[in-house]
Amino acid sequence: MKRFLLNMIPLLIGVTLSAVLATVDWFGFWFIFAPIGASVSLGFFISGRMGTRDRDIGRKISISLVALILLIFLGIMQHENLQLEETVFYFTYFINTGVFSRVLIHYAIAKVFGPLIWGRGYCGWGCWTAAVLEW
């Protein structure tokens, strides 16, 4: 039971982030962070069930699901550009106008606070770049 609860922590973090960031008046955070949390929780669960030889399968499934979520929802449906160059433009826009965009929220969570809180393991389980490089 304790292991199951530990596996649910990423899902709870994803739902919490979705609820907090939904106050920005964009419903899309529910389609990003909650499924990412569910994907990482599923990866933890699978990884815990596999033997030592196949332990990496859960992580590969997790990052593949995260990559699909970001590619399909943000890339195709929202036409969002999550490259570093776009972040620089939106950061300049934020400095001049005070408007905090979705790109800056992604950059803050994915590139700054996620790795600061969870270390390099964050990119190993929830980063679309890691998924592309892994496969």
C-alpha positions as CSV (number, residue, x, y, z in Angstrom):
1,M,0.0,0.0,0.0
2,K,2.9,2.4,0.8
3,R,4.4,1.8,-2.6
4,F,1.1,2.5,-4.3
5,L,0.8,5.8,-2.5
6,L,4.3,6.8,-3.4
7,N,3.5,6.0,-7.1
8,M,0.5,8.3,-6.9
9,I,2.6,11.4,-5.8
10,P,3.3,12.5,-9.4
11,L,-0.4,12.3,-10.3
12,L,-1.3,14.4,-7.2
13,I,1.3,17.0,-8.2
14,G,0.0,17.1,-11.7
15,V,-3.6,17.6,-10.6
16,T,-2.5,20.3,-8.1
17,L,-0.6,22.1,-10.8
18,S,-3.5,21.9,-13.1
19,A,-5.9,23.3,-10.4
20,V,-3.5,26.1,-9.5
21,L,-2.6,27.1,-13.0
22,A,-6.2,26.9,-14.2
23,T,-6.7,30.2,-12.5
24,V,-4.8,31.8,-15.4
25,D,-8.0,31.4,-17.4
26,W,-6.8,28.7,-19.7
27,F,-8.4,25.2,-19.4
28,G,-5.5,23.5,-21.2
29,F,-3.5,23.0,-18.0
30,W,-5.9,20.2,-17.2
31,F,-4.9,18.5,-20.4
32,I,-1.2,18.9,-19.7
33,F,-0.2,18.5,-16.1
34,A,-2.8,16.0,-14.9
35,P,-2.0,13.5,-17.8
36,I,1.7,14.1,-17.3
37,G,1.4,13.2,-13.6
38,A,-0.7,10.2,-14.6
39,S,2.0,9.1,-17.1
40,V,4.8,9.4,-14.6
41,S,2.7,7.5,-12.0
42,L,2.1,4.8,-14.5
43,G,5.8,4.6,-15.3
44,F,6.7,4.4,-11.6
45,F,4.1,1.6,-11.2
46,I,5.4,-0.4,-14.1
47,S,9.0,0.2,-13.1
48,G,8.2,-1.1,-9.6
49,R,6.6,-4.3,-11.0
50,M,9.4,-5.2,-13.4
51,G,12.5,-7.1,-12.5
52,T,15.9,-5.5,-12.3
53,R,16.6,-6.3,-16.0
54,D,13.5,-4.6,-17.4
55,R,13.3,-1.7,-14.8
56,D,13.8,0.9,-17.5
57,I,10.6,0.0,-19.4
58,G,8.4,2.1,-17.0
59,R,10.5,5.2,-17.6
60,K,10.5,4.7,-21.4
61,I,6.7,4.4,-21.3
62,S,6.4,7.4,-19.1
63,I,8.5,9.7,-21.3
64,S,6.8,8.4,-24.4
65,L,3.4,9.3,-23.1
66,V,4.6,12.7,-22.0
67,A,6.0,13.3,-25.4
68,L,2.7,12.4,-27.0
69,I,0.8,14.7,-24.7
70,L,3.0,17.6,-25.5
71,L,3.2,16.9,-29.2
72,I,-0.5,16.3,-29.8
73,F,-2.1,18.8,-27.4
74,L,0.5,21.7,-27.4
75,G,2.1,21.1,-30.7
76,I,-0.7,20.2,-33.0
77,M,-3.9,21.4,-31.3
78,Q,-2.6,24.6,-29.7
79,H,0.2,25.5,-32.2
80,E,2.5,26.2,-29.2
81,N,6.2,26.8,-29.8
82,L,8.2,25.6,-26.7
83,Q,11.6,26.3,-28.1
84,L,14.1,28.3,-26.1
85,E,14.0,31.2,-28.6
86,E,10.3,31.6,-28.1
87,T,10.9,31.7,-24.4
88,V,13.3,34.6,-24.8
89,F,10.7,36.6,-26.8
90,Y,8.0,35.9,-24.3
91,F,10.3,36.8,-21.4
92,T,11.0,40.2,-23.1
93,Y,7.2,40.6,-23.6
94,F,6.7,39.8,-19.9
95,I,9.3,42.4,-18.8
96,N,7.7,45.1,-21.0
97,T,4.0,44.4,-20.4
98,G,3.8,42.2,-17.3
99,V,1.8,39.5,-19.2
100,F,2.9,36.0,-18.0
101,S,2.3,33.6,-21.0
102,R,1.9,29.8,-21.2
103,V,5.4,29.5,-22.7
104,L,6.9,31.1,-19.6
105,I,4.9,28.8,-17.3
106,H,6.2,25.8,-19.3
107,Y,9.8,27.1,-19.1
108,A,9.5,27.9,-15.4
109,I,8.1,24.4,-14.5
110,A,10.0,22.2,-17.0
111,K,13.3,23.9,-17.1
112,V,13.8,25.7,-13.8
113,F,11.7,24.5,-10.9
114,G,11.2,20.9,-11.9
115,P,14.9,20.1,-12.1
116,L,15.6,22.2,-9.0
117,I,13.1,20.3,-6.9
118,W,13.5,16.8,-8.4
119,G,17.0,17.0,-9.8
120,R,18.0,15.2,-13.1
121,G,15.4,12.5,-12.4
122,Y,12.8,15.1,-13.6
123,C,14.1,15.0,-17.1
124,G,14.4,11.3,-17.0
125,W,10.7,10.8,-16.3
126,G,8.8,13.8,-17.6
127,C,10.7,15.6,-20.4
128,W,9.8,15.3,-24.1
129,T,13.4,16.0,-25.1
130,A,14.5,13.0,-23.0
131,A,11.9,10.9,-24.8
132,V,13.2,11.9,-28.2
133,L,16.8,11.3,-27.2
134,E,16.0,8.0,-25.5
135,W,14.3,6.4,-28.5
